[in-house]
Amino acid sequence: MKSGQKKTNQSSKKKNTKATESSSEETTQSSQTTTASNTTSGDKATDSSQMVPAELVGTWTGTTEIAKDVQMTVAADGTVTTTANFYQADVNPIRTATTRAKAVQASGNIYYWETDEPGAFDALLPGIAGLGGANAKVKAGFILEEGHYTPIVFVTGLNEEFDYSKYNDFRVSLTK
């Protein structure tokens, strides 16, 4: 190959490399833009494909008035497993419950859980027991704020819709 042809080939290779790098940078920038916009709208579990907000995923620990050790693990697929070691339990002081639920943002940092699984309260309201009552609907929820998971419940009449601006707080908070 003559030196003129070599220079032309090398110049052509450099152009192809630069074009490939430029294309790669554009693709990376495009995917970063997509990721950033998806993160902004996808962090809250309002997207039908996302079960829980990303900041909720992980293991949360703490105590309650009736449980000395509480551990709740939340997976991205909405699986919630809670283990609580209750102070005064007749037969089994350590109780574990697992459920699958979707966290739905009611407003701001307030969420409610959607699930049809029986016994879900044991998993979704970690270290809390003794809930009950007649002629009312109850839905588990939580406040997710500054690295704290605070379980709450929404209560309404049997024939009424839930008002997600009104909830009962257990004065319990778990941290990661």
GROMACS elastic network, one bead per residue, 0.5 to 0.9 nm:
[ bonds ]
;  ai    aj funct       b0    kb
    1     4     6  0.83268   500
    1     5     6  0.63835   500
    1     6     6  0.66814   500
    2     5     6  0.53077   500
    2     6     6  0.63272   500
    2     7     6  0.88257   500
    3     7     6  0.62369   500
    3     8     6  0.86294   500
    4     7     6  0.52260   500
    4     8     6  0.62814   500
    4     9     6  0.86851   500
    5     8     6  0.50045   500
    5     9     6  0.60674   500
    5    10     6  0.85011   500
    6     9     6  0.50513   500
    6    10     6  0.60053   500
    6    11     6  0.83798   500
    7    10     6  0.50745   500
    7    11     6  0.59278   500
    7    12     6  0.83981   500
    8    11     6  0.50521   500
    8    12     6  0.60163   500
    8    13     6  0.85552   500
    9    13     6  0.60781   500
    9    14     6  0.85925   500
   10    13     6  0.50079   500
   10    14     6  0.61592   500
   10    15     6  0.86199   500
   11    14     6  0.51294   500
   11    15     6  0.62788   500
   11    16     6  0.86860   500
   12    15     6  0.51068   500
   12    16     6  0.62071   500
   12    17     6  0.85765   500
   13    16     6  0.50281   500
   13    17     6  0.60300   500
   13    18     6  0.85129   500
   14    18     6  0.60524   500
   14    19     6  0.84464   500
   15    18     6  0.50770   500
   15    19     6  0.60056   500
   15    20     6  0.84711   500
   16    20     6  0.60083   500
   16    21     6  0.84888   500
   17    20     6  0.50338   500
   17    21     6  0.60520   500
   17    22     6  0.84329   500
   18    22     6  0.59176   500
   18    23     6  0.83809   500
   19    22     6  0.50193   500
   19    23     6  0.59905   500
   19    24     6  0.83924   500
   20    23     6  0.50279   500
   20    24     6  0.59677   500
   20    25     6  0.85137   500
   21    25     6  0.60321   500
   21    26     6  0.85308   500
   22    25     6  0.50521   500
   22    26     6  0.61664   500
   22    27     6  0.85630   500
   23    26     6  0.50938   500
   23    27     6  0.61340   500
   23    28     6  0.85522   500
   24    27     6  0.50539   500
   24    28     6  0.60859   500
   24    29     6  0.85171   500
   25    29     6  0.59871   500
   25    30     6  0.83481   500
   26    29     6  0.50347   500
   26    30     6  0.58950   500
   26    31     6  0.84647   500
   27    31     6  0.60570   500
   27    32     6  0.84577   500
   28    31     6  0.51361   500
   28    32     6  0.60272   500
   28    33     6  0.85024   500
   29    32     6  0.50133   500
   29    33     6  0.60814   500
   29    34     6  0.85433   500
   30    33     6  0.51025   500
   30    34     6  0.61905   500
   30    35     6  0.85350   500
   31    35     6  0.59212   500
   31    36     6  0.84039   500
   32    36     6  0.59465   500
   32    37     6  0.84691   500
   33    36     6  0.51077   500
   33    37     6  0.61475   500
   33    38     6  0.84305   500
   34    37     6  0.52176   500
   34    38     6  0.59453   500
   34    39     6  0.84010   500
   35    38     6  0.50039   500
   35    39     6  0.58921   500
   35    40     6  0.85089   500
   36    39     6  0.50786   500
   36    40     6  0.62383   500
   36    41     6  0.88274   500
   37    40     6  0.51791   500
   37    41     6  0.64650   500
   37    42     6  0.81833   500
   38    41     6  0.53326   500
   38    42     6  0.53077   500
   38    43     6  0.79969   500
   39    43     6  0.55396   500
   39    44     6  0.88559   500
   40    43     6  0.60623   500
   40    44     6  0.83520   500
   41    44     6  0.67594   500
   41    45     6  0.89514   500
   41    46     6  0.82866   500
   41    47     6  0.78716   500
   42    45     6  0.66284   500
   42    46     6  0.72566   500
   42    47     6  0.61424   500
   42    50     6  0.74184   500
   42    53     6  0.75355   500
   42    54     6  0.84335   500
   43    46     6  0.83709   500
   43    47     6  0.86617   500
   43    50     6  0.85525   500
   43    52     6  0.80876   500
   43    54     6  0.56981   500
   43    55     6  0.75805   500
   44    47     6  0.72752   500
   44    50     6  0.81675   500
   44    52     6  0.70491   500
   44    54     6  0.76795   500
   44   103     6  0.82655   500
   44   104     6  0.75002   500
   44   105     6  0.63587   500
   45    48     6  0.72968   500
   45    49     6  0.81893   500
   45    50     6  0.54401   500
   45    51     6  0.57503   500
   45    52     6  0.50235   500
   45    53     6  0.51640   500
   45    54     6  0.85170   500
   45   102     6  0.73896   500
   45   103     6  0.57843   500
   45   104     6  0.53871   500
   45   105     6  0.63492   500
   45   111     6  0.89201   500
   46    49     6  0.84713   500
   46    50     6  0.73063   500
   46    51     6  0.83864   500
   46    52     6  0.86848   500
   46    53     6  0.87375   500
   46   103     6  0.80957   500
   46   104     6  0.58460   500
   46   105     6  0.63296   500
   47    50     6  0.54905   500
   47    51     6  0.80728   500
   48    51     6  0.74622   500
   50    53     6  0.74077   500
   50    54     6  0.89395   500
   50    76     6  0.77693   500
   50    77     6  0.76079   500
   50    78     6  0.84684   500
   50   102     6  0.79738   500
   50   103     6  0.87775   500
   51    75     6  0.89778   500
   51    76     6  0.65380   500
   51    77     6  0.57433   500
   51    78     6  0.51038   500
   51    79     6  0.88967   500
   51   101     6  0.71435   500
   51   103     6  0.60718   500
   51   104     6  0.81777   500
   52    55     6  0.83358   500
   52    56     6  0.66084   500
   52    57     6  0.73197   500
   52    74     6  0.84000   500
   52    75     6  0.80998   500
   52    76     6  0.61488   500
   52    77     6  0.73620   500
   52    78     6  0.59604   500
   52   101     6  0.83470   500
   52   102     6  0.59869   500
   52   103     6  0.50426   500
   52   104     6  0.76530   500
   53    56     6  0.54857   500
   53    57     6  0.71857   500
   53    76     6  0.79880   500
   53   103     6  0.73182   500
   53   104     6  0.88141   500
   53   105     6  0.89744   500
   54    57     6  0.55800   500
   54    58     6  0.89681   500
   54    76     6  0.71845   500
   55    58     6  0.79785   500
   55   144     6  0.83879   500
   55   147     6  0.82422   500
   56    59     6  0.86125   500
   56    60     6  0.88481   500
   56    74     6  0.67418   500
   56    75     6  0.83313   500
   56    76     6  0.83658   500
   56   144     6  0.75375   500
   56   147     6  0.88340   500
   56   149     6  0.79869   500
   57    60     6  0.90000   500
   57    73     6  0.74357   500
   57    75     6  0.53441   500
   57    76     6  0.58554   500
   57    78     6  0.87293   500
   58    72     6  0.82515   500
   58    73     6  0.55891   500
   58    74     6  0.53549   500
   58    75     6  0.65646   500
   58    76     6  0.85937   500
   58   176     6  0.71644   500
   59    71     6  0.68488   500
   59    72     6  0.56180   500
   59    74     6  0.63979   500
   59    75     6  0.88158   500
   59   175     6  0.81864   500
   59   176     6  0.58056   500
   60    70     6  0.80937   500
   60    71     6  0.56907   500
   60    72     6  0.50849   500
   60    73     6  0.62003   500
   60    74     6  0.81823   500
   60   148     6  0.84046   500
   60   149     6  0.75226   500
   60   174     6  0.55454   500
   60   175     6  0.50336   500
   61    69     6  0.74802   500
   61    70     6  0.54832   500
   61    72     6  0.63766   500
   61    73     6  0.87373   500
   61   173     6  0.85915   500
   61   174     6  0.50840   500
   61   175     6  0.54934   500
   61   176     6  0.62874   500
   62    67     6  0.89662   500
   62    68     6  0.79352   500
   62    69     6  0.61536   500
   62    70     6  0.52705   500
   62    71     6  0.67867   500
   62   127     6  0.89238   500
   62   172     6  0.82938   500
   62   173     6  0.69110   500
   62   175     6  0.65968   500
   62   176     6  0.89379   500
   63    66     6  0.79990   500
   63    67     6  0.57922   500
   63    68     6  0.51028   500
   63    69     6  0.51773   500
   63    70     6  0.55159   500
   63    71     6  0.86605   500
   63    84     6  0.86136   500
   63   127     6  0.72532   500
   63   172     6  0.74980   500
   63   173     6  0.79461   500
   63   174     6  0.74567   500
   64    67     6  0.50484   500
   64    68     6  0.64670   500
   64    69     6  0.77863   500
   64    70     6  0.75991   500
   64    86     6  0.89123   500
   64   126     6  0.85181   500
   64   127     6  0.59557   500
   64   128     6  0.72753   500
   64   170     6  0.87419   500
   64   171     6  0.84332   500
   64   172     6  0.59630   500
   64   173     6  0.81640   500
   65    68     6  0.75938   500
   65    87     6  0.87469   500
   65   127     6  0.83162   500
   65   128     6  0.84199   500
   65   172     6  0.82338   500
   66    85     6  0.85916   500
   66    86     6  0.57150   500
   66    87     6  0.57828   500
   66    88     6  0.74074   500
   66   127     6  0.69457   500
   66   128     6  0.72489   500
   66   129     6  0.81039   500
   67    70     6  0.66351   500
   67    84     6  0.61218   500
   67    85     6  0.52968   500
   67    87     6  0.54873   500
   67    88     6  0.83454   500
   67    93     6  0.88075   500
   67   127     6  0.55001   500
   67   128     6  0.77692   500
   68    84     6  0.76136   500
   68    85     6  0.58251   500
   68    86     6  0.61043   500
   68    87     6  0.62869   500
   68   127     6  0.84870   500
   69    83     6  0.80214   500
   69    84     6  0.57222   500
   69    85     6  0.51856   500
   69    86     6  0.74655   500
   69   127     6  0.80098   500
   70    82     6  0.72208   500
   70    83     6  0.58023   500
   70    85     6  0.64883   500
   70    86     6  0.86825   500
   70   126     6  0.65955   500
   70   127     6  0.59078   500
   70   174     6  0.81794   500
   71    81     6  0.81462   500
   71    82     6  0.55803   500
   71    83     6  0.52717   500
   71    84     6  0.64636   500
   71   126     6  0.75119   500
   71   127     6  0.85292   500
   71   174     6  0.83085   500
   72    80     6  0.68904   500
   72    81     6  0.56382   500
   72    83     6  0.64751   500
   72    84     6  0.85242   500
   72   123     6  0.76263   500
   72   124     6  0.84726   500
   72   126     6  0.67177   500
   72   174     6  0.84456   500
   73    79     6  0.80652   500
   73    80     6  0.56812   500
   73    81     6  0.52555   500
   73    82     6  0.63801   500
   73    83     6  0.88944   500
   74    77     6  0.83422   500
   74    78     6  0.66058   500
   74    79     6  0.58747   500
   74    81     6  0.66793   500
   74    82     6  0.87490   500
   75    78     6  0.55088   500
   75    79     6  0.52337   500
   75    80     6  0.64946   500
   75    81     6  0.87232   500
   76    79     6  0.72843   500
   77    80     6  0.89747   500
   77   100     6  0.77971   500
   77   101     6  0.84857   500
   77   102     6  0.84989   500
   78    99     6  0.81149   500
   78   100     6  0.51533   500
   78   101     6  0.51450   500
   78   102     6  0.57696   500
   78   103     6  0.77651   500
   79    98     6  0.70148   500
   79    99     6  0.57515   500
   79   101     6  0.65557   500
   79   102     6  0.87954   500
   80    97     6  0.81218   500
   80    98     6  0.55315   500
   80    99     6  0.54197   500
   80   100     6  0.59875   500
   80   101     6  0.74592   500
   80   123     6  0.62124   500
   80   124     6  0.70035   500
   81    96     6  0.70710   500
   81    97     6  0.56641   500
   81    99     6  0.66493   500
   81   100     6  0.87376   500
   81   123     6  0.57906   500
   81   124     6  0.82541   500
   82    95     6  0.80238   500
   82    96     6  0.55068   500
   82    97     6  0.53700   500
   82    98     6  0.64239   500
   82   122     6  0.74310   500
   82   124     6  0.76246   500
   82   125     6  0.85420   500
   82   126     6  0.60938   500
   82   127     6  0.82179   500
   83    94     6  0.68581   500
   83    95     6  0.55552   500
   83    97     6  0.66046   500
   83    98     6  0.89232   500
   83   123     6  0.79478   500
   83   126     6  0.75319   500
   83   127     6  0.78622   500
   84    93     6  0.78808   500
   84    94     6  0.56057   500
   84    95     6  0.54127   500
   84    96     6  0.65426   500
   84    97     6  0.88995   500
   84   126     6  0.69106   500
   84   127     6  0.53758   500
   84   128     6  0.87558   500
   85    89     6  0.87400   500
   85    92     6  0.88040   500
   85    93     6  0.54408   500
   85    95     6  0.65233   500
   85    96     6  0.89403   500
   85   127     6  0.77551   500
   86    89     6  0.59867   500
   86    92     6  0.84746   500
   86    94     6  0.62502   500
   86    95     6  0.78639   500
   86   127     6  0.74012   500
   87    93     6  0.68102   500
   88    93     6  0.68441   500
   89    92     6  0.58905   500
   89    94     6  0.82454   500
   90    93     6  0.71296   500
   92    95     6  0.67754   500
   95   122     6  0.86909   500
   96   122     6  0.79819   500
   96   123     6  0.76333   500
   97   119     6  0.79312   500
   97   120     6  0.77137   500
   97   121     6  0.87668   500
   97   122     6  0.58114   500
   97   124     6  0.87765   500
   98   119     6  0.85971   500
   98   120     6  0.73077   500
   98   122     6  0.79015   500
   98   123     6  0.55187   500
   98   124     6  0.85765   500
   99   115     6  0.82728   500
   99   117     6  0.67147   500
   99   118     6  0.84424   500
   99   119     6  0.78335   500
   99   120     6  0.55754   500
   99   121     6  0.87377   500
   99   122     6  0.86684   500
   99   123     6  0.62533   500
   99   124     6  0.78256   500
  100   114     6  0.89558   500
  100   115     6  0.68681   500
  100   116     6  0.88426   500
  100   117     6  0.73833   500
  100   120     6  0.79638   500
  101   113     6  0.61109   500
  101   114     6  0.55015   500
  101   116     6  0.80684   500
  101   117     6  0.81387   500
  101   120     6  0.82931   500
  101   124     6  0.85826   500
  102   112     6  0.82709   500
  102   113     6  0.55883   500
  102   114     6  0.50958   500
  102   115     6  0.66558   500
  103   111     6  0.61329   500
  103   112     6  0.57739   500
  103   114     6  0.64059   500
  103   141     6  0.80283   500
  103   142     6  0.88434   500
  104   110     6  0.86063   500
  104   111     6  0.53091   500
  104   112     6  0.53956   500
  104   113     6  0.61941   500
  104   114     6  0.71103   500
  104   141     6  0.88474   500
  105   108     6  0.72133   500
  105   109     6  0.72357   500
  105   110     6  0.60559   500
  105   112     6  0.65924   500
  105   113     6  0.89278   500
  106   109     6  0.79135   500
  106   110     6  0.55728   500
  106   111     6  0.50667   500
  106   112     6  0.66104   500
  106   164     6  0.61368   500
  106   165     6  0.80317   500
  107   110     6  0.53843   500
  107   111     6  0.70559   500
  107   164     6  0.79030   500
  107   165     6  0.79980   500
  108   111     6  0.82525   500
  109   142     6  0.83548   500
  109   143     6  0.55613   500
  109   144     6  0.54374   500
  109   145     6  0.63847   500
  110   141     6  0.75158   500
  110   142     6  0.60650   500
  110   144     6  0.67381   500
  110   145     6  0.88514   500
  110   164     6  0.81113   500
  110   165     6  0.85116   500
  111   140     6  0.88549   500
  111   141     6  0.54497   500
  111   142     6  0.53853   500
  111   143     6  0.62365   500
  111   144     6  0.78294   500
  111   164     6  0.84035   500
  112   139     6  0.70577   500
  112   140     6  0.59533   500
  112   142     6  0.62784   500
  112   143     6  0.87646   500
  112   152     6  0.85053   500
  112   153     6  0.81588   500
  112   154     6  0.82027   500
  112   164     6  0.80953   500
  113   124     6  0.77904   500
  113   139     6  0.71060   500
  113   140     6  0.57207   500
  113   141     6  0.53824   500
  113   142     6  0.80440   500
  114   139     6  0.81798   500
  114   140     6  0.82954   500
  114   141     6  0.89129   500
  115   118     6  0.85329   500
  115   120     6  0.74609   500
  116   120     6  0.80425   500
  117   120     6  0.58015   500
  118   121     6  0.82254   500
  119   122     6  0.60220   500
  119   123     6  0.77116   500
  120   123     6  0.54639   500
  120   124     6  0.60451   500
  120   125     6  0.83189   500
  120   140     6  0.87105   500
  121   125     6  0.54112   500
  121   126     6  0.80325   500
  121   128     6  0.86089   500
  121   129     6  0.87400   500
  121   131     6  0.89736   500
  121   139     6  0.85528   500
  121   140     6  0.67193   500
  122   125     6  0.57376   500
  122   126     6  0.63519   500
  122   127     6  0.77544   500
  122   128     6  0.74274   500
  122   129     6  0.75566   500
  123   126     6  0.58147   500
  123   127     6  0.86549   500
  124   140     6  0.66090   500
  124   141     6  0.76475   500
  124   142     6  0.87004   500
  124   151     6  0.76974   500
  125   128     6  0.57480   500
  125   129     6  0.82179   500
  125   140     6  0.68074   500
  125   141     6  0.79477   500
  125   142     6  0.85113   500
  125   151     6  0.57296   500
  125   152     6  0.75844   500
  125   153     6  0.85446   500
  126   129     6  0.85378   500
  126   151     6  0.74717   500
  126   174     6  0.88849   500
  127   172     6  0.89524   500
  128   131     6  0.79536   500
  128   151     6  0.89076   500
  128   170     6  0.82040   500
  132   138     6  0.87647   500
  133   136     6  0.67649   500
  133   137     6  0.88944   500
  134   137     6  0.85262   500
  135   156     6  0.88122   500
  135   157     6  0.63501   500
  135   158     6  0.57811   500
  136   155     6  0.66187   500
  136   156     6  0.55930   500
  136   159     6  0.85765   500
  137   154     6  0.81298   500
  137   155     6  0.56810   500
  137   156     6  0.53325   500
  137   157     6  0.59307   500
  137   158     6  0.55239   500
  137   159     6  0.85941   500
  137   160     6  0.85050   500
  137   162     6  0.84483   500
  138   153     6  0.65785   500
  138   154     6  0.56373   500
  138   156     6  0.66906   500
  138   157     6  0.88507   500
  138   162     6  0.87630   500
  139   152     6  0.86737   500
  139   153     6  0.55796   500
  139   154     6  0.51602   500
  139   155     6  0.66072   500
  139   156     6  0.88878   500
  139   162     6  0.84518   500
  140   151     6  0.74604   500
  140   152     6  0.61866   500
  140   154     6  0.64809   500
  141   150     6  0.85130   500
  141   151     6  0.59443   500
  141   153     6  0.54206   500
  141   154     6  0.71230   500
  141   167     6  0.86285   500
  142   149     6  0.65448   500
  142   150     6  0.52755   500
  142   152     6  0.50172   500
  142   153     6  0.76082   500
  142   169     6  0.87272   500
  143   148     6  0.77633   500
  143   149     6  0.59230   500
  143   150     6  0.50331   500
  143   151     6  0.65521   500
  143   152     6  0.72240   500
  144   147     6  0.70392   500
  144   148     6  0.57838   500
  144   149     6  0.50036   500
  144   150     6  0.65677   500
  144   151     6  0.89437   500
  145   148     6  0.52728   500
  145   149     6  0.68560   500
  145   150     6  0.81818   500
  146   149     6  0.87096   500
  147   174     6  0.84706   500
  147   175     6  0.60299   500
  147   176     6  0.67775   500
  148   173     6  0.59667   500
  148   174     6  0.55936   500
  148   176     6  0.74620   500
  149   172     6  0.84370   500
  149   173     6  0.54788   500
  149   174     6  0.50661   500
  149   175     6  0.63407   500
  149   176     6  0.85935   500
  150   169     6  0.76689   500
  150   170     6  0.78488   500
  150   171     6  0.75504   500
  150   172     6  0.58979   500
  150   174     6  0.64540   500
  151   168     6  0.89011   500
  151   169     6  0.67381   500
  151   170     6  0.66987   500
  151   171     6  0.82856   500
  151   172     6  0.68636   500
  151   173     6  0.71169   500
  151   174     6  0.86222   500
  152   167     6  0.63964   500
  152   168     6  0.54973   500
  152   170     6  0.63206   500
  152   171     6  0.87673   500
  152   172     6  0.89461   500
  153   166     6  0.89427   500
  153   167     6  0.55668   500
  153   168     6  0.52887   500
  153   169     6  0.68588   500
  153   170     6  0.85037   500
  154   162     6  0.68483   500
  154   163     6  0.74743   500
  154   164     6  0.67546   500
  154   165     6  0.87931   500
  154   166     6  0.67053   500
  154   168     6  0.64120   500
  155   162     6  0.69528   500
  155   163     6  0.82650   500
  155   166     6  0.81843   500
  155   167     6  0.69618   500
  155   168     6  0.79042   500
  156   159     6  0.81630   500
  156   160     6  0.61478   500
  156   161     6  0.68842   500
  156   162     6  0.57744   500
  156   163     6  0.76437   500
  157   160     6  0.51192   500
  157   161     6  0.77783   500
  157   162     6  0.84221   500
  158   161     6  0.84176   500
  160   163     6  0.89631   500
  162   165     6  0.88151   500
  162   166     6  0.84628   500
  163   166     6  0.57467   500
  163   167     6  0.80939   500
  164   167     6  0.67562   500
  169   172     6  0.76925   500
  170   173     6  0.84725   500
